[in-house]
Every structure is written in C-alpha cells, then in structure tokens.
Amino acid sequence: MARTNDSSLQQEIYAWLKANQYAYLATCDKKQPRVRPVVLFYIDDRFWVVTFSGDSKVQQIADNGAIEVCLPLTEAGHTGYIRFSGNARIWRDQTEKREAM
C-alpha cells in the first residue's frame, strides 16, 4: 500500500473496513479475555457492532468497556491485520438501533 500521509492511510483503512467488515472483538470477562468474530460497521466517525442484548459480550462491555478489535487483511496473496483498542459502550437509542438493522 502506498502511503503519502496519515490522512490517506486513515482513508485507506476506512475504505477497507467498509469492504471487509468481519473482525475479531476482544472483551474482558473478569480477568479472562474473550475473543469472537463480529461484523464491524464504521458510521458517523464511530465503530459499531450490532448484537443481541442477551449476548455475553454485552454484559462484558457493560462491566468493563475496554475492548480491542483485530481486522484481518488479505490482498494479492499477502496477509496482515489492523488492530485497535478503545472503550466501548452499550447504545440504547431505539431509533438508531432500528436504523442499524
């Protein structure tokens, strides 16, 4: 990938996310890390994961919002990944939840 500056790299990453939404989400279950595949969305300068409210990852995020995401990359026979961390929160706005589905 040719990179000219941070802004072009950021745009390249966002374009890749839109085309390849499958990622791995890591949450904390007390002192045990938990990793699972999710579908990642990038909308309005935020990353989103849509899931059922009863899933264990929802409770894990409610208890500890520290998460990490790993997005595998493959292109022209080469592999790699994009990894980032942050603080997640549970979004309860019903209108936005309906729009995401």
C-alpha positions as CSV (number, residue, x, y, z in Angstrom):
1,M,0.0,0.0,0.0
2,A,1.4,3.3,-1.0
3,R,1.1,5.9,1.9
4,T,1.6,9.6,1.5
5,N,0.4,10.8,4.9
6,D,-1.6,9.8,7.9
7,S,-4.9,11.2,6.4
8,S,-4.5,9.0,3.3
9,L,-3.7,6.0,5.5
10,Q,-6.8,6.7,7.6
11,Q,-9.0,6.9,4.5
12,E,-7.5,3.7,3.2
13,I,-8.3,1.9,6.5
14,Y,-11.9,3.2,6.5
15,A,-12.3,2.1,2.9
16,W,-11.0,-1.4,3.8
17,L,-13.4,-1.5,6.8
18,K,-16.4,-0.8,4.6
19,A,-15.5,-3.6,2.2
20,N,-14.4,-6.1,4.8
21,Q,-16.5,-5.8,7.9
22,Y,-15.6,-9.1,9.6
23,A,-13.3,-8.6,12.6
24,Y,-12.5,-10.1,15.9
25,L,-13.7,-8.4,19.1
26,A,-11.9,-8.9,22.4
27,T,-13.6,-8.1,25.7
28,C,-12.8,-8.8,29.3
29,D,-14.7,-11.4,31.3
30,K,-13.4,-10.5,34.8
31,K,-9.8,-11.5,34.3
32,Q,-10.3,-13.7,31.3
33,P,-10.1,-12.3,27.8
34,R,-12.8,-13.3,25.3
35,V,-12.4,-13.1,21.5
36,R,-15.1,-13.6,18.9
37,P,-15.9,-12.7,15.3
38,V,-18.2,-9.8,14.7
39,V,-19.4,-7.6,11.9
40,L,-17.9,-4.2,12.3
41,F,-19.5,-1.0,10.9
42,Y,-18.0,2.4,10.6
43,I,-20.7,5.1,10.6
44,D,-20.6,8.8,11.6
45,D,-16.9,8.6,12.7
46,R,-17.6,5.6,15.1
47,F,-17.2,1.9,15.0
48,W,-20.3,-0.2,15.7
49,V,-21.0,-3.8,16.4
50,V,-24.7,-4.9,16.3
51,T,-25.6,-7.9,18.5
52,F,-28.4,-9.3,20.6
53,S,-28.8,-7.6,24.0
54,G,-28.6,-11.0,25.8
55,D,-25.1,-11.9,24.3
56,S,-22.3,-12.3,26.9
57,K,-20.2,-9.6,25.1
58,V,-22.9,-7.1,26.0
59,Q,-22.6,-7.8,29.7
60,Q,-18.8,-7.9,29.5
61,I,-18.8,-4.4,27.8
62,A,-21.2,-3.1,30.5
63,D,-18.8,-4.4,33.2
64,N,-15.6,-3.2,31.5
65,G,-15.7,-1.2,28.3
66,A,-12.1,-1.8,27.4
67,I,-12.1,-3.7,24.1
68,E,-9.7,-4.5,21.3
69,V,-10.6,-5.2,17.6
70,C,-8.4,-7.1,15.1
71,L,-9.3,-6.9,11.4
72,P,-7.6,-9.5,9.3
73,L,-6.3,-8.2,5.9
74,T,-5.6,-10.2,2.7
75,E,-4.6,-8.6,-0.6
76,A,-2.7,-10.1,-3.6
77,G,-1.5,-13.1,-1.7
78,H,-0.3,-11.0,1.3
79,T,-1.8,-11.1,4.8
80,G,-1.7,-8.7,7.8
81,Y,-4.1,-7.1,10.2
82,I,-5.3,-3.8,11.6
83,R,-5.6,-3.8,15.4
84,F,-7.0,-1.0,17.6
85,S,-8.3,-0.6,21.1
86,G,-10.8,1.7,22.8
87,N,-13.6,1.9,25.2
88,A,-17.0,0.6,24.1
89,R,-20.4,1.3,25.5
90,I,-23.8,-0.1,25.1
91,W,-26.0,2.1,22.8
92,R,-29.7,2.0,23.8
93,D,-31.2,4.6,21.5
94,Q,-34.1,2.6,19.8
95,T,-34.2,4.7,16.7
96,E,-30.5,4.3,15.9
97,K,-30.8,0.6,16.7
98,R,-33.5,0.1,14.2
99,E,-31.5,2.0,11.5
100,A,-28.5,-0.3,12.1
101,M,-30.6,-3.4,11.5
